[in-house]
Amino acid sequence: MVKRIVGAVVMLWCAGASTACQGRDDEVVELPVDLSPGPAIQDRADWEPVPLAACKLKPGMEQLPACGTLESFDLSGCDTESLRGLDRSGGYNLRFHGADIAADDTAQYIGVDHFAPLALGRRGALPLTRGADDHLLYSVYRETRPNRPALVMATVGCSAQARDHVKGCAVSCLAGHAPVVDTWEGRRVQWLPGEAESSGGLELLGEAGGHSGRAVDVFVAREHAYVVSIDDYFLGAGALQVYDVKDRQAPRLVKTVQFADDSYWNGVWAKGEALYIASAARGVLVFDITDPANPLFLRDLSGGAYTNVHTLFVDGDRLYSMVNAPDSEVHIHDVKNPREPVLLGHYRDSTVGVVRGSFPHDATSLNHRLFVSHWRGGLVILDAKDPANVKRLGAYVYPRATSHASRVAYFNNNLIAFEGGEDWGAHLRVLNLNDPANPTLIGEYQLPAWASIHNMELKGSRLYLAHYQHGLRVLDVSKPREPRPLGHFHTVRESDPNRGLDFWDGAIGIRLPGDGYVYVVDTTRGLLIFPEI
């Protein structure tokens, strides 16, 4: 049966523990900021559940071989002539909505889409049709395999709203099944009007590529940057790659570590002489970095069993890991002896299995509080003082949430969270968490909807964002209600090899280790080093 495609986003090229376990239990971070009262903000969804284009499938064309042909699309409600003015010179980010999305809002989810990379092409423009209709956008993918039903997936342009904004329809046709019809919208990936490559003193100091896989996260310790990556069809197998960064202007690759059948490594952190990696196959991997340039594998915390850990972090003497499978829960380990983690407890949120798409994605902590970005479950606030009995205090949930990452601090005795989603239209939300049972939205910051935030770091009143195709962004949050841009650096260059593979492209990982520098990983370029501002 054809998998349902709704809310997906892709890229098109034009086309028993004591309190001592928590290192920051007694710390209160006070920032001298203005948090004067302001008007309440009504939250809004990142996108609305409405069809995106006027095209549809013609009656009687629902079955193969007609389904998926150009003639099978009803374009009578489209302005196909407007497609002549479409800028076809670069990359477009796309989102797909089901044709029945308005009537089926409860079933929406965000996910990696299996349809568009095949039908649209990951690395090339949409092929044009022939003859007088050569301005049209049309692409088709046909698949026939022994003992499997025939499959056709096709997409067509409907109208260009502007030179950099296009809408259309798509269909997936599987022999013997009803077709799945979607509408889509594409926006040109480009620098914002008037922006240069950088501003605010964010000048690139050093860069090191040569990584394998899609680079996704970085941790810096003992003058070495540990970059992890995930499998990618074009960029290779995921790996741990170690860079000597004693000379920030000339980081140097000194070690690559790869394991067969275990190369989706999405998060990395270090404590003392231990390095922890989030593996999608074996959970938390523990390495000895007594020699920081030569990590030595010690063990995995799953004992060899399948465990999918998506992210992890260390706070004081605790290691927190976000487990996606076989269970969706947070694991808490004691790491007083960094190379010998001991399980203290775990937490499974009440929304798991109840709210579709609720799972622990990432987290941060402060003063016994654990703040878990729980995707559709929103930002979940927990009392983790006793790791064997974690208590839920509340959550901030918005419509069609994709709560992905957050950072938290006290501002004039007010507990403030900066929360970012990962979806079309996802943006920065500023939350007051003084009453964890009733969090309130007090501020927002948003760039054009076609590129979302991925990760963030907060230092004092400076918030650093790894913002995918919008690059590295730095905000002054001394007035949390009104985040103000201080500087940026565009990591995405259209000339980069393998650029534009999908929506999750560009500045993705970020770390401020306190040495005066900002370390960013770009999915294609690898490790980039900047001065703090």
C-alpha positions in Angstrom: 0.0 0.0 0.0 1.3 3.5 -0.9 2.5 5.3 2.2 0.6 8.5 3.1 2.4 11.7 2.4 1.3 14.6 4.6 3.1 17.5 6.1 6.4 16.2 4.6 9.1 18.5 3.4 11.7 17.8 0.8 14.3 19.6 -1.4 13.8 20.1 -5.2 16.5 21.5 -7.5 14.1 23.7 -9.5 12.2 21.7 -10.0 18.4 5.5 43.2 20.4 8.6 42.9 21.2 11.5 45.2 20.9 15.1 44.3 24.7 15.2 43.8 24.2 13.4 40.5 23.0 16.7 39.0 25.9 19.1 38.5 23.8 22.2 38.3 21.3 21.5 41.1 22.2 24.6 43.1 23.0 26.9 40.3 20.7 29.7 39.2 21.7 31.5 36.1 20.7 35.1 36.4 20.8 37.4 33.4 20.3 41.2 33.7 17.5 41.6 31.2 14.3 43.4 30.7 11.3 41.2 31.2 8.7 43.8 31.6 5.0 42.8 31.2 3.7 42.6 27.7 0.6 41.5 25.8 -0.3 37.9 25.7 0.6 36.2 22.4 -1.8 33.8 20.7 0.2 30.9 19.4 -0.3 29.9 15.8 0.4 26.7 14.0 3.6 26.6 11.8 1.4 25.8 8.8 -2.3 25.5 8.1 -4.1 22.3 6.9 -5.3 23.5 3.6 -4.7 22.2 0.0 -1.8 24.1 -1.6 -2.8 24.0 -5.3 -5.9 23.8 -7.5 -4.9 20.8 -9.5 -6.2 17.3 -9.0 -6.5 13.9 -10.7 -9.1 13.5 -13.5 -11.9 11.1 -12.9 -11.4 7.8 -14.6 -7.6 8.1 -14.5 -7.1 6.5 -11.1 -5.6 3.3 -12.3 -2.5 2.3 -14.1 -1.3 2.8 -16.8 -3.2 6.2 -17.1 -2.5 7.2 -13.5 0.5 9.5 -13.3 0.6 10.5 -16.9 0.6 14.3 -17.6 -2.8 13.8 -19.1 -4.2 12.3 -15.9 -3.9 15.7 -14.1 -6.8 18.2 -14.2 -5.0 21.5 -14.5 -8.1 23.5 -15.3 -7.9 25.5 -12.1 -4.2 26.3 -12.6 -2.4 29.1 -14.2 0.2 27.1 -16.1 1.3 30.1 -18.1 2.7 31.7 -15.0 5.3 28.9 -14.9 7.1 30.6 -17.7 8.4 33.2 -15.3 9.6 30.7 -12.7 13.3 31.0 -11.7 14.8 27.6 -12.6 18.4 28.4 -11.7 18.7 26.9 -8.2 17.2 24.9 -5.4 13.7 24.8 -4.0 12.4 23.5 -0.7 9.0 21.8 -1.0 6.3 20.7 1.4 3.6 18.2 0.5 0.0 18.2 1.9 -2.6 15.5 1.3 -5.4 16.6 -0.9 -7.8 15.7 1.9 -5.7 17.4 4.5 -8.4 19.9 5.7 -10.7 17.0 6.5 -8.1 14.9 8.1 -6.1 17.3 10.3 -5.7 14.7 13.1 -3.7 12.4 10.9 -0.9 14.9 10.0 2.7 14.1 10.6 6.1 15.2 9.5 8.5 12.6 8.1 11.1 11.9 5.5 9.2 11.6 2.3 9.9 8.5 0.2 8.1 10.0 -2.8 9.6 13.2 -3.8 13.4 12.3 -4.0 12.5 9.7 -6.6 9.9 11.5 -8.6 11.5 15.0 -8.5 15.2 14.1 -8.6 17.5 14.9 -5.7 20.2 16.4 -7.8 18.6 17.7 -11.0 15.9 20.0 -12.3 12.5 18.7 -13.0 12.5 17.7 -16.6 10.4 19.8 -18.9 7.7 18.5 -21.2 8.0 18.6 -24.9 6.7 20.9 -27.6 4.4 23.9 -26.9 4.1 22.9 -23.2 7.8 23.2 -22.5 7.2 25.6 -19.7 5.4 23.0 -17.7 6.9 21.2 -14.7 6.3 17.5 -14.9 8.3 14.5 -13.6 7.4 10.8 -13.4 9.0 7.8 -11.8 8.0 4.3 -12.8 9.0 1.1 -11.0 8.4 -2.5 -12.0 9.9 -5.3 -10.0 9.3 -9.1 -10.1 6.5 -10.2 -7.9 5.6 -6.7 -6.9 2.8 -4.4 -8.1 3.8 -1.6 -10.5 4.4 1.8 -9.0 4.2 5.2 -10.7 4.9 8.5 -8.9 4.5 11.8 -10.7 4.3 15.5 -10.0 3.2 18.5 -12.0 3.3 22.3 -11.6 0.1 24.3 -11.3 1.2 27.9 -10.9 4.0 30.2 -10.0 3.0 32.7 -7.4 6.2 34.6 -8.0 9.5 33.9 -9.7 10.6 32.1 -6.5 7.3 30.4 -5.4 5.6 27.5 -7.2 2.7 25.2 -6.4 1.6 21.9 -7.8 0.2 18.4 -7.4 1.6 14.9 -7.0 0.2 11.4 -7.2 1.4 8.0 -6.2 -0.2 5.1 -8.1 0.2 1.5 -7.0 -1.4 -1.2 -9.0 -4.5 -2.5 -7.2 -4.8 0.4 -4.8 -6.4 3.8 -4.8 -4.0 6.6 -5.8 -2.6 9.0 -3.1 -2.9 12.6 -4.2 -1.0 15.5 -2.7 -0.6 19.2 -3.3 2.8 20.9 -2.8 4.4 24.2 -2.5 8.0 25.1 -3.4 10.1 28.1 -2.3 13.5 29.1 -3.8 16.4 28.6 -1.4 18.2 31.9 -1.4 19.8 34.5 0.8 17.3 37.0 2.2 17.0 40.3 0.4 19.9 42.7 1.1 21.9 40.1 3.0 25.6 39.5 2.4 27.4 36.3 3.2 27.9 37.4 6.8 27.2 40.2 9.3 27.8 41.2 12.9 31.4 40.0 12.9 30.6 36.3 12.1 33.6 35.8 9.9 34.7 32.3 9.1 38.0 31.5 10.8 38.5 27.9 9.8 36.9 25.1 7.9 37.5 21.4 7.5 35.6 19.1 5.1 36.5 15.7 4.0 33.9 14.0 6.2 32.0 10.9 5.4 28.2 10.9 5.5 26.0 13.8 6.3 27.6 15.8 9.2 25.0 16.5 11.9 26.6 17.2 15.3 29.8 18.3 17.0 31.3 18.4 20.5 34.6 20.1 21.4 36.8 18.9 24.2 40.6 18.9 24.8 41.2 21.0 21.7 39.6 18.4 19.4 36.3 18.6 17.7 34.3 15.4 17.4 31.9 15.5 14.5 29.4 12.7 13.9 27.5 12.0 10.7 24.7 9.8 9.4 24.4 7.7 6.4 23.6 9.5 3.1 23.3 8.0 -0.3 25.4 10.7 -2.0 27.7 11.6 0.9 28.6 8.1 2.1 28.4 6.2 5.4 28.1 7.9 8.7 31.1 8.2 11.0 32.9 9.8 13.9 35.6 12.1 12.6 38.1 13.8 14.9 39.6 17.2 14.1 42.6 18.8 15.9 41.5 22.4 16.4 44.5 23.8 18.3 44.8 26.1 15.3 41.3 27.4 14.8 42.2 28.7 11.4 43.4 25.4 10.2 41.4 22.5 11.8 42.9 19.2 10.8 41.3 15.8 10.4 43.2 13.2 12.5 40.9 10.2 12.8 37.9 8.6 11.3 35.9 5.8 13.0 33.3 3.8 11.2 31.4 0.6 12.2 29.8 -1.8 9.7 26.0 -1.9 10.1 26.1 0.9 12.6 26.7 4.3 11.0 23.7 6.5 11.8 25.4 8.5 14.6 23.2 11.6 15.3 24.6 13.1 18.5 27.9 13.4 20.4 29.0 14.6 23.9 32.1 14.2 26.1 32.9 14.1 29.8 36.4 13.8 31.1 38.1 11.0 29.2 34.9 9.5 27.8 33.0 10.3 24.6 29.4 9.3 24.1 27.7 8.8 20.7 24.0 8.4 19.9 23.7 5.4 17.7 20.5 4.4 15.9 21.5 0.8 16.1 23.2 0.2 19.5 22.1 3.1 21.7 24.8 4.9 23.5 28.4 4.1 22.4 31.2 4.8 24.9 34.7 5.7 23.7 37.9 6.3 25.7 39.5 9.6 24.7 42.5 9.5 27.0 44.3 10.2 23.8 41.8 12.8 22.4 43.0 12.2 18.8 42.5 8.5 18.9 39.1 7.4 20.4 39.0 3.8 21.5 35.6 2.0 21.6 34.8 0.6 25.0 31.1 -0.6 24.9 27.6 0.2 24.0 25.1 0.6 26.8 22.5 -1.6 25.2 24.7 -4.7 25.5 24.5 -5.3 21.8 20.7 -5.1 21.6 19.0 -3.0 19.0 18.4 0.5 20.6 17.8 3.7 18.6 19.2 6.7 20.5 18.6 9.9 18.6 20.3 12.5 20.9 22.1 12.7 24.2 23.8 15.2 26.5 25.6 15.4 29.8 24.8 17.7 32.7 27.0 17.3 35.8 27.2 13.6 36.6 24.2 12.6 34.5 24.0 11.4 31.0 20.6 11.8 29.4 19.7 9.9 26.2 16.6 10.2 24.0 15.6 6.6 23.0 13.3 6.4 20.0 13.1 2.6 19.8 12.3 -0.1 20.8 10.7 2.2 23.4 10.2 6.0 23.3 11.7 7.1 26.6 14.5 9.1 28.2 17.3 7.1 29.9 19.3 8.6 32.8 22.8 7.3 33.6 25.2 8.2 36.4 28.6 9.1 34.9 30.6 10.0 38.0 33.0 7.5 36.4 32.6 8.7 32.8 33.8 5.5 31.2 31.4 3.3 33.3 27.8 4.8 33.0 25.3 3.3 35.4 21.6 3.4 34.7 19.6 5.3 37.3 16.2 5.4 35.7 14.1 6.1 32.7 11.0 8.1 31.8 8.2 7.4 29.3 5.9 10.3 28.7 2.1 9.8 28.9 1.7 11.1 25.3 3.7 8.2 23.8 1.3 5.9 21.9 -1.5 8.4 22.5 -0.4 11.4 20.5 0.7 10.4 17.1 4.3 11.4 16.6 5.2 12.1 20.2 8.7 10.9 21.1 11.7 12.3 22.9 13.8 14.1 20.3 16.2 16.2 22.3 16.5 17.8 25.8 18.2 20.2 28.1 18.3 20.6 31.9 18.6 23.1 34.7 18.2 22.8 38.5 16.7 19.3 38.6 14.3 20.3 35.8 14.5 18.3 32.5 13.0 19.9 29.4 12.3 17.4 26.7 11.5 18.4 23.1 8.9 15.7 22.5 8.0 16.4 18.9 4.2 16.3 18.6 4.0 16.1 22.4 5.5 19.6 22.6 8.1 20.8 25.1 7.6 18.6 28.2 8.8 19.9 31.6 9.9 17.3 34.1 11.2 17.1 37.7 14.2 14.8 37.4 15.6 15.2 40.9 14.9 11.5 41.6 15.9 9.8 38.3 14.0 6.7 39.4 10.8 8.6 39.8 10.7 11.4 37.3 7.6 13.6 37.6 5.8 15.4 34.8 5.2 19.1 35.7 3.6 20.3 32.4 4.1 20.9 28.7 3.9 23.5 26.1 2.1 22.2 23.0 1.1 24.1 19.9 -0.9 22.9 16.9 1.0 20.3 14.8 4.0 20.7 17.1 7.4 19.5 16.0 9.3 20.5 19.2 12.9 19.8 18.3 15.4 21.7 20.5 15.4 24.2 23.4 17.6 26.1 25.8 16.5 27.4 29.2 17.8 30.0 31.7 16.6 32.3 34.4 16.0 35.9 33.4 15.4 38.1 36.5 14.1 35.1 38.4 11.8 34.2 35.5 12.4 30.8 34.0 12.5 31.3 30.2 12.8 28.7 27.5 13.7 29.2 23.8 12.0 26.5 21.8 12.5 25.6 18.2 10.5 23.2 15.9 11.6 21.5 12.8 9.0 21.8 10.0 7.9 24.1 7.3 7.1 27.4 9.1 8.8 26.2 12.4 10.4 29.1 14.3 11.7 30.2 17.6 9.2 30.5 20.4 10.0 32.2 23.7 8.2 30.7 26.7 7.7 31.8 30.3 7.9 28.6 32.4 7.4 30.1 35.9 4.3 28.0 36.2 5.3 24.7 34.5 1.7 23.5 34.5 0.7 26.6 32.4 3.6 27.8 30.2 3.0 31.0 28.3 4.2 32.2 24.9 5.8 35.7 25.4 7.9 36.1 22.2 8.7 34.8 18.7 11.4 35.1 16.0 10.8 33.8 12.5 12.6 33.8 9.2 11.0 32.7 5.9 9.1 29.5 6.4 11.0 27.3 4.0 14.0 26.6 6.3 13.7 25.7 10.0 15.9 25.8 13.1 17.8 22.7 13.9 19.8 23.2 17.0 20.7 26.1 19.3 23.0 27.3 22.1 22.4 30.0 24.7 25.3 31.9 26.2 24.3 34.9 28.5 22.0 37.0 26.4 23.2 35.6 23.1 21.2 32.8 21.4 23.1 31.0 18.6 20.9 29.1 16.0 21.9 26.5 13.5 19.2 27.4 11.1 19.6 25.0 8.1 19.6 27.0 4.8 19.3 30.3 6.7 22.8 29.5 8.1 24.2 30.5 11.5 22.1 33.1 13.2 22.9 35.0 16.4 20.2 36.8 18.4 20.3 39.2 21.3 17.7 37.9 23.8 18.3 40.4 26.6 14.7 41.3 26.0 13.2 37.8 25.6 10.0 39.1 24.3 11.8 40.7 21.4 14.7 38.6 20.1 16.9 40.9 18.0 19.3 39.7 15.2 23.0 40.5 15.8 24.7 38.6 13.1 24.6 35.8 10.6 26.7 33.6 8.3 25.4 31.8 5.3 26.9 28.3 5.2 25.0 27.2 2.1 26.6 27.9 -1.3 24.8 26.7 -4.4 28.2 25.7 -5.8 28.9 23.2 -3.1 29.0 19.6 -4.3 25.9 17.6 -3.3 24.1 20.6 -2.1 20.4 20.6 -1.9 19.7 16.9 -1.2 16.6 17.7 0.9 15.0 20.1 3.3 17.5 19.2 6.1 20.4 20.9 4.4 22.8 23.5 5.7 23.8 24.6 9.3 22.7 21.7 11.5 24.9 21.3 14.6 26.4 24.0 16.9 28.5 24.1 20.0 30.0 26.9 22.2 32.5 25.1 24.5 33.5 28.4 26.2 36.8 28.9 24.4 35.7 32.0 22.6 34.7 30.2 19.4 31.5 28.9 17.8 31.7 25.5 16.2 29.1 24.7 13.5 28.6 21.7 11.3 27.1 22.1 7.9 25.6 19.0 6.3 27.8 19.3 3.3 30.8 21.5 4.2 31.6 19.9 7.5 33.2 21.8 10.4 33.1 25.6 10.4 34.7 27.7 13.2 33.7 31.3 14.0 34.5 33.8 16.8 31.8 34.3 19.4 30.0 37.7 19.3 
